Amino acid sequence: MEKKTGIFQKIWFWLIIAFFYLPIFYVVLFSFNRSKSLTNFTGFSLRWYQRMFESRPVLEAIGYTVACAVIATVVSTIAGTITAIGLSKCRKVLREAINQVNNLPMLNPDIVTAIGFMLFFTSLRIKASFWTMVLAHITFCIPYVILSVTPKLRSLDPNMPEAAMDLGCTPLQALWKVIVPQIKPGIISGALIAFSMSFDDFVISLFTTGPGVTNISIYVYGNVKRVNPTINALSAILVFVITAVLVIVNVIPMIRERKEARNASAAELEAANR
């Protein structure tokens, strides 16, 4: 009975993996297709990548998307980290109340948040543009950064900053040299979540962007009903970039930890020989 259950679990696991990753593999494969067909692979070719880089609308969409995501990530990471640190020093009642308010943007449907931003900018007579989209992205990215940094702050020894200041550090030096290094994994994960949320956002971007400003999601939506293989090439490049970022983010800490472990072992061996 246990053997049958184990086999069923393995089959179910691989079905889920196939459900998630086969569509991605399909898009990447047909981005190299020689013809326009999305069902028949006729041969290997890079023509759609060439077409993509020759298309001004595609390049503009990539530029707006990357610029918006980078600005939103940097600003929301700094603001979210500072807010999380400030909340950790607040009274419990105030901290819990602000945390509940912080959860609202994440629990709200995107369409509600998008309409709210649109009405907000309209009521203030702010003309929709690239910067209104950036402001909207910063606003909905900050809660994710706070949510990522807060658990690291809770596990931090509260006496460490005070000890650093007793040893001569200013509050700013204690923040930069003691607190930030301890919560760095939370900051990095929050920044990655903010970047991914901003990079692939569609609904909020559609309601807050101005005329002539199109990110990748809006561009893909505008061309999804037409056979346009350059969309496959664009999607494949996004997959390659995201995969490379994930590999770098996960591999570099592993290499660093192994290097530190080797250095520690070498230091212990040298001390033992003495």
C-alpha positions in Angstrom: 0.0 0.0 0.0 2.8 2.4 0.9 4.6 1.5 -2.3 1.5 2.4 -4.4 1.1 5.7 -2.5 4.8 6.5 -3.1 4.4 5.8 -6.9 1.2 7.9 -7.0 3.0 10.8 -5.3 5.9 10.7 -7.7 3.5 10.7 -10.7 1.5 13.5 -9.3 4.8 15.5 -8.6 6.0 15.1 -12.2 2.5 16.0 -13.6 2.7 19.3 -11.6 6.2 20.0 -12.8 5.1 19.3 -16.4 2.1 21.6 -16.0 4.3 24.5 -14.9 7.3 24.0 -17.1 6.1 22.5 -20.4 4.5 25.8 -21.5 7.7 27.6 -20.8 9.7 25.0 -22.7 7.2 25.2 -25.6 7.6 29.0 -25.9 11.4 28.8 -25.8 11.5 26.0 -28.4 9.2 27.8 -30.9 11.1 31.1 -30.5 13.8 29.3 -32.6 11.3 28.1 -35.2 12.1 29.0 -38.8 8.5 29.6 -39.8 5.6 31.5 -38.2 3.9 28.3 -37.2 3.2 27.8 -33.5 2.4 24.1 -33.9 4.9 22.8 -36.4 8.7 23.1 -35.8 10.2 23.5 -39.3 13.8 24.1 -38.4 16.2 26.1 -36.2 16.5 29.8 -36.8 17.3 33.1 -35.0 15.2 35.2 -37.4 12.6 36.1 -34.7 15.3 37.3 -32.3 16.7 39.5 -35.1 13.2 40.8 -35.8 12.7 41.5 -32.2 15.9 43.6 -31.9 15.0 45.4 -35.1 11.5 46.3 -33.8 11.4 49.7 -32.2 8.2 49.1 -30.2 9.7 46.0 -28.6 12.9 47.8 -27.6 10.9 50.7 -26.2 8.7 48.3 -24.2 11.9 46.5 -22.8 13.4 49.9 -22.0 10.3 51.1 -20.1 9.9 47.8 -18.3 13.6 47.6 -17.1 13.7 51.3 -16.1 10.5 51.1 -14.2 11.4 47.8 -12.5 14.9 49.0 -11.5 13.7 52.4 -10.1 10.8 50.7 -8.3 13.1 48.0 -6.8 15.7 50.5 -5.6 13.2 52.9 -4.0 10.9 50.3 -2.6 13.8 48.3 -1.1 15.3 51.3 0.7 11.9 52.6 1.9 10.6 49.1 2.9 13.8 48.3 4.8 13.8 51.6 6.7 10.1 51.2 7.4 10.6 47.6 8.7 13.5 48.7 11.0 11.3 51.6 12.3 8.4 49.3 12.9 10.6 46.9 14.9 11.2 49.7 17.4 7.6 50.7 17.7 5.1 49.6 20.3 3.3 46.3 19.6 -0.1 47.9 19.1 1.1 50.4 16.6 3.3 47.8 14.9 0.4 45.4 14.5 -1.9 48.1 13.2 0.6 49.2 10.6 1.3 45.6 9.6 -2.4 45.1 9.0 -2.6 48.2 6.8 0.6 47.0 5.0 -1.2 43.7 4.1 -4.0 45.5 2.3 -2.2 46.1 -1.0 -1.2 42.4 -1.2 -4.7 41.2 -0.4 -6.5 43.5 -2.7 -7.2 42.4 -6.2 -5.0 44.1 -8.7 -8.0 45.6 -10.5 -9.1 47.4 -7.3 -5.6 48.7 -6.7 -5.3 49.8 -10.3 -8.6 51.7 -10.3 -7.6 53.3 -7.0 -4.4 54.6 -8.4 -6.1 55.9 -11.5 -8.8 57.8 -9.5 -6.1 59.1 -7.2 -4.0 60.5 -10.0 -7.1 61.9 -11.8 -8.4 63.6 -8.6 -5.0 65.4 -8.2 -5.1 66.2 -11.9 -1.8 64.4 -12.5 -1.3 63.5 -16.1 -0.7 59.8 -16.6 2.9 59.1 -17.7 5.9 56.9 -17.1 6.4 58.4 -13.7 2.8 57.7 -12.5 3.4 54.1 -13.4 6.7 54.1 -11.5 5.0 55.7 -8.4 2.3 53.0 -8.6 4.9 50.2 -8.8 6.9 51.6 -5.9 3.7 51.8 -3.8 2.7 48.2 -4.3 6.3 46.8 -4.0 7.0 48.3 -0.6 4.7 45.9 1.3 6.5 42.9 -0.1 9.9 44.3 1.0 8.6 44.9 4.5 7.2 41.4 4.6 10.6 40.0 3.6 12.7 42.0 6.0 10.5 41.8 9.1 11.2 38.1 9.9 15.0 38.8 9.8 14.6 41.7 12.2 12.6 39.5 14.6 15.4 37.0 14.7 18.0 39.8 15.3 19.4 40.2 18.8 18.1 43.6 20.0 21.2 44.1 22.1 23.6 44.1 19.2 22.9 47.7 18.0 23.1 49.0 21.6 26.4 47.2 22.1 27.8 48.7 18.9 26.8 52.2 20.1 28.4 51.5 23.5 31.6 50.7 21.6 31.6 54.1 19.9 29.4 53.7 16.8 26.9 56.3 15.9 23.3 55.2 15.4 23.8 55.4 11.6 27.0 53.4 11.8 25.2 50.8 14.0 22.5 50.6 11.4 24.8 50.2 8.5 27.5 48.0 10.1 25.4 45.8 12.5 21.7 45.7 11.5 21.9 45.8 7.7 24.5 42.9 7.4 22.3 40.7 9.7 19.2 41.3 7.6 20.8 41.3 4.2 19.2 38.0 3.1 15.7 39.5 3.8 16.7 42.7 1.9 17.9 40.7 -1.1 14.8 38.5 -1.2 12.6 41.6 -0.9 14.4 43.3 -3.7 14.0 40.3 -5.9 10.3 40.0 -5.2 9.8 43.7 -5.9 11.7 43.4 -9.2 9.7 40.5 -10.4 6.4 42.0 -9.3 7.2 45.2 -11.1 8.7 43.5 -14.1 5.7 41.4 -15.0 2.9 43.7 -13.8 0.1 44.3 -16.3 -3.2 45.5 -14.7 -1.8 48.3 -12.6 0.5 49.4 -15.4 -2.3 49.5 -17.9 -4.4 51.8 -15.6 -1.5 54.2 -14.6 0.6 54.5 -17.7 0.5 57.4 -20.1 0.1 57.5 -23.8 3.0 56.1 -25.7 4.4 54.4 -22.6 4.1 50.6 -23.0 5.9 48.0 -20.9 6.4 44.3 -22.0 3.1 43.1 -20.4 1.0 45.7 -22.2 2.9 45.1 -25.5 2.3 41.3 -25.3 -1.3 41.8 -24.5 -1.7 44.1 -27.5 -0.2 41.5 -29.8 -1.5 38.3 -28.3 -4.4 37.9 -30.7 -2.1 38.0 -33.7 0.5 35.4 -34.8 3.7 37.2 -33.8 6.7 34.9 -33.2 8.7 37.8 -31.9 6.6 37.5 -28.7 8.1 34.0 -28.3 11.6 35.4 -28.7 10.9 38.2 -26.2 9.4 35.7 -23.7 12.4 33.3 -24.2 14.8 36.2 -23.4 12.9 37.0 -20.2 13.1 33.3 -19.2 16.9 33.3 -19.9 17.5 36.5 -17.9 15.4 35.4 -14.9 17.0 32.0 -14.8 20.5 33.6 -14.9 19.6 36.0 -12.1 18.2 33.1 -10.0 21.4 31.0 -10.6 23.6 33.9 -9.7 21.7 34.8 -6.6 21.7 31.1 -5.4 25.2 30.1 -6.5 27.3 33.1 -5.3 26.2 32.6 -1.6 27.1 28.9 -1.8 30.5 29.7 -3.3 31.1 32.3 -0.6 30.0 29.9 2.2 32.3 27.2 0.9 35.2 29.7 0.7 34.6 30.9 4.2 34.4 27.3 5.5 37.7 26.4 3.7 39.4 29.5 5.2 38.0 28.7 8.7 39.3 25.1 8.3 42.7 26.3 7.2 42.9 28.8 10.1 42.0 26.0 12.6 44.6 23.7 11.1 47.2 26.4 11.2 46.4 27.1 14.8 46.6 23.4 15.7 50.0 23.1 14.1 51.3 26.0 16.2 
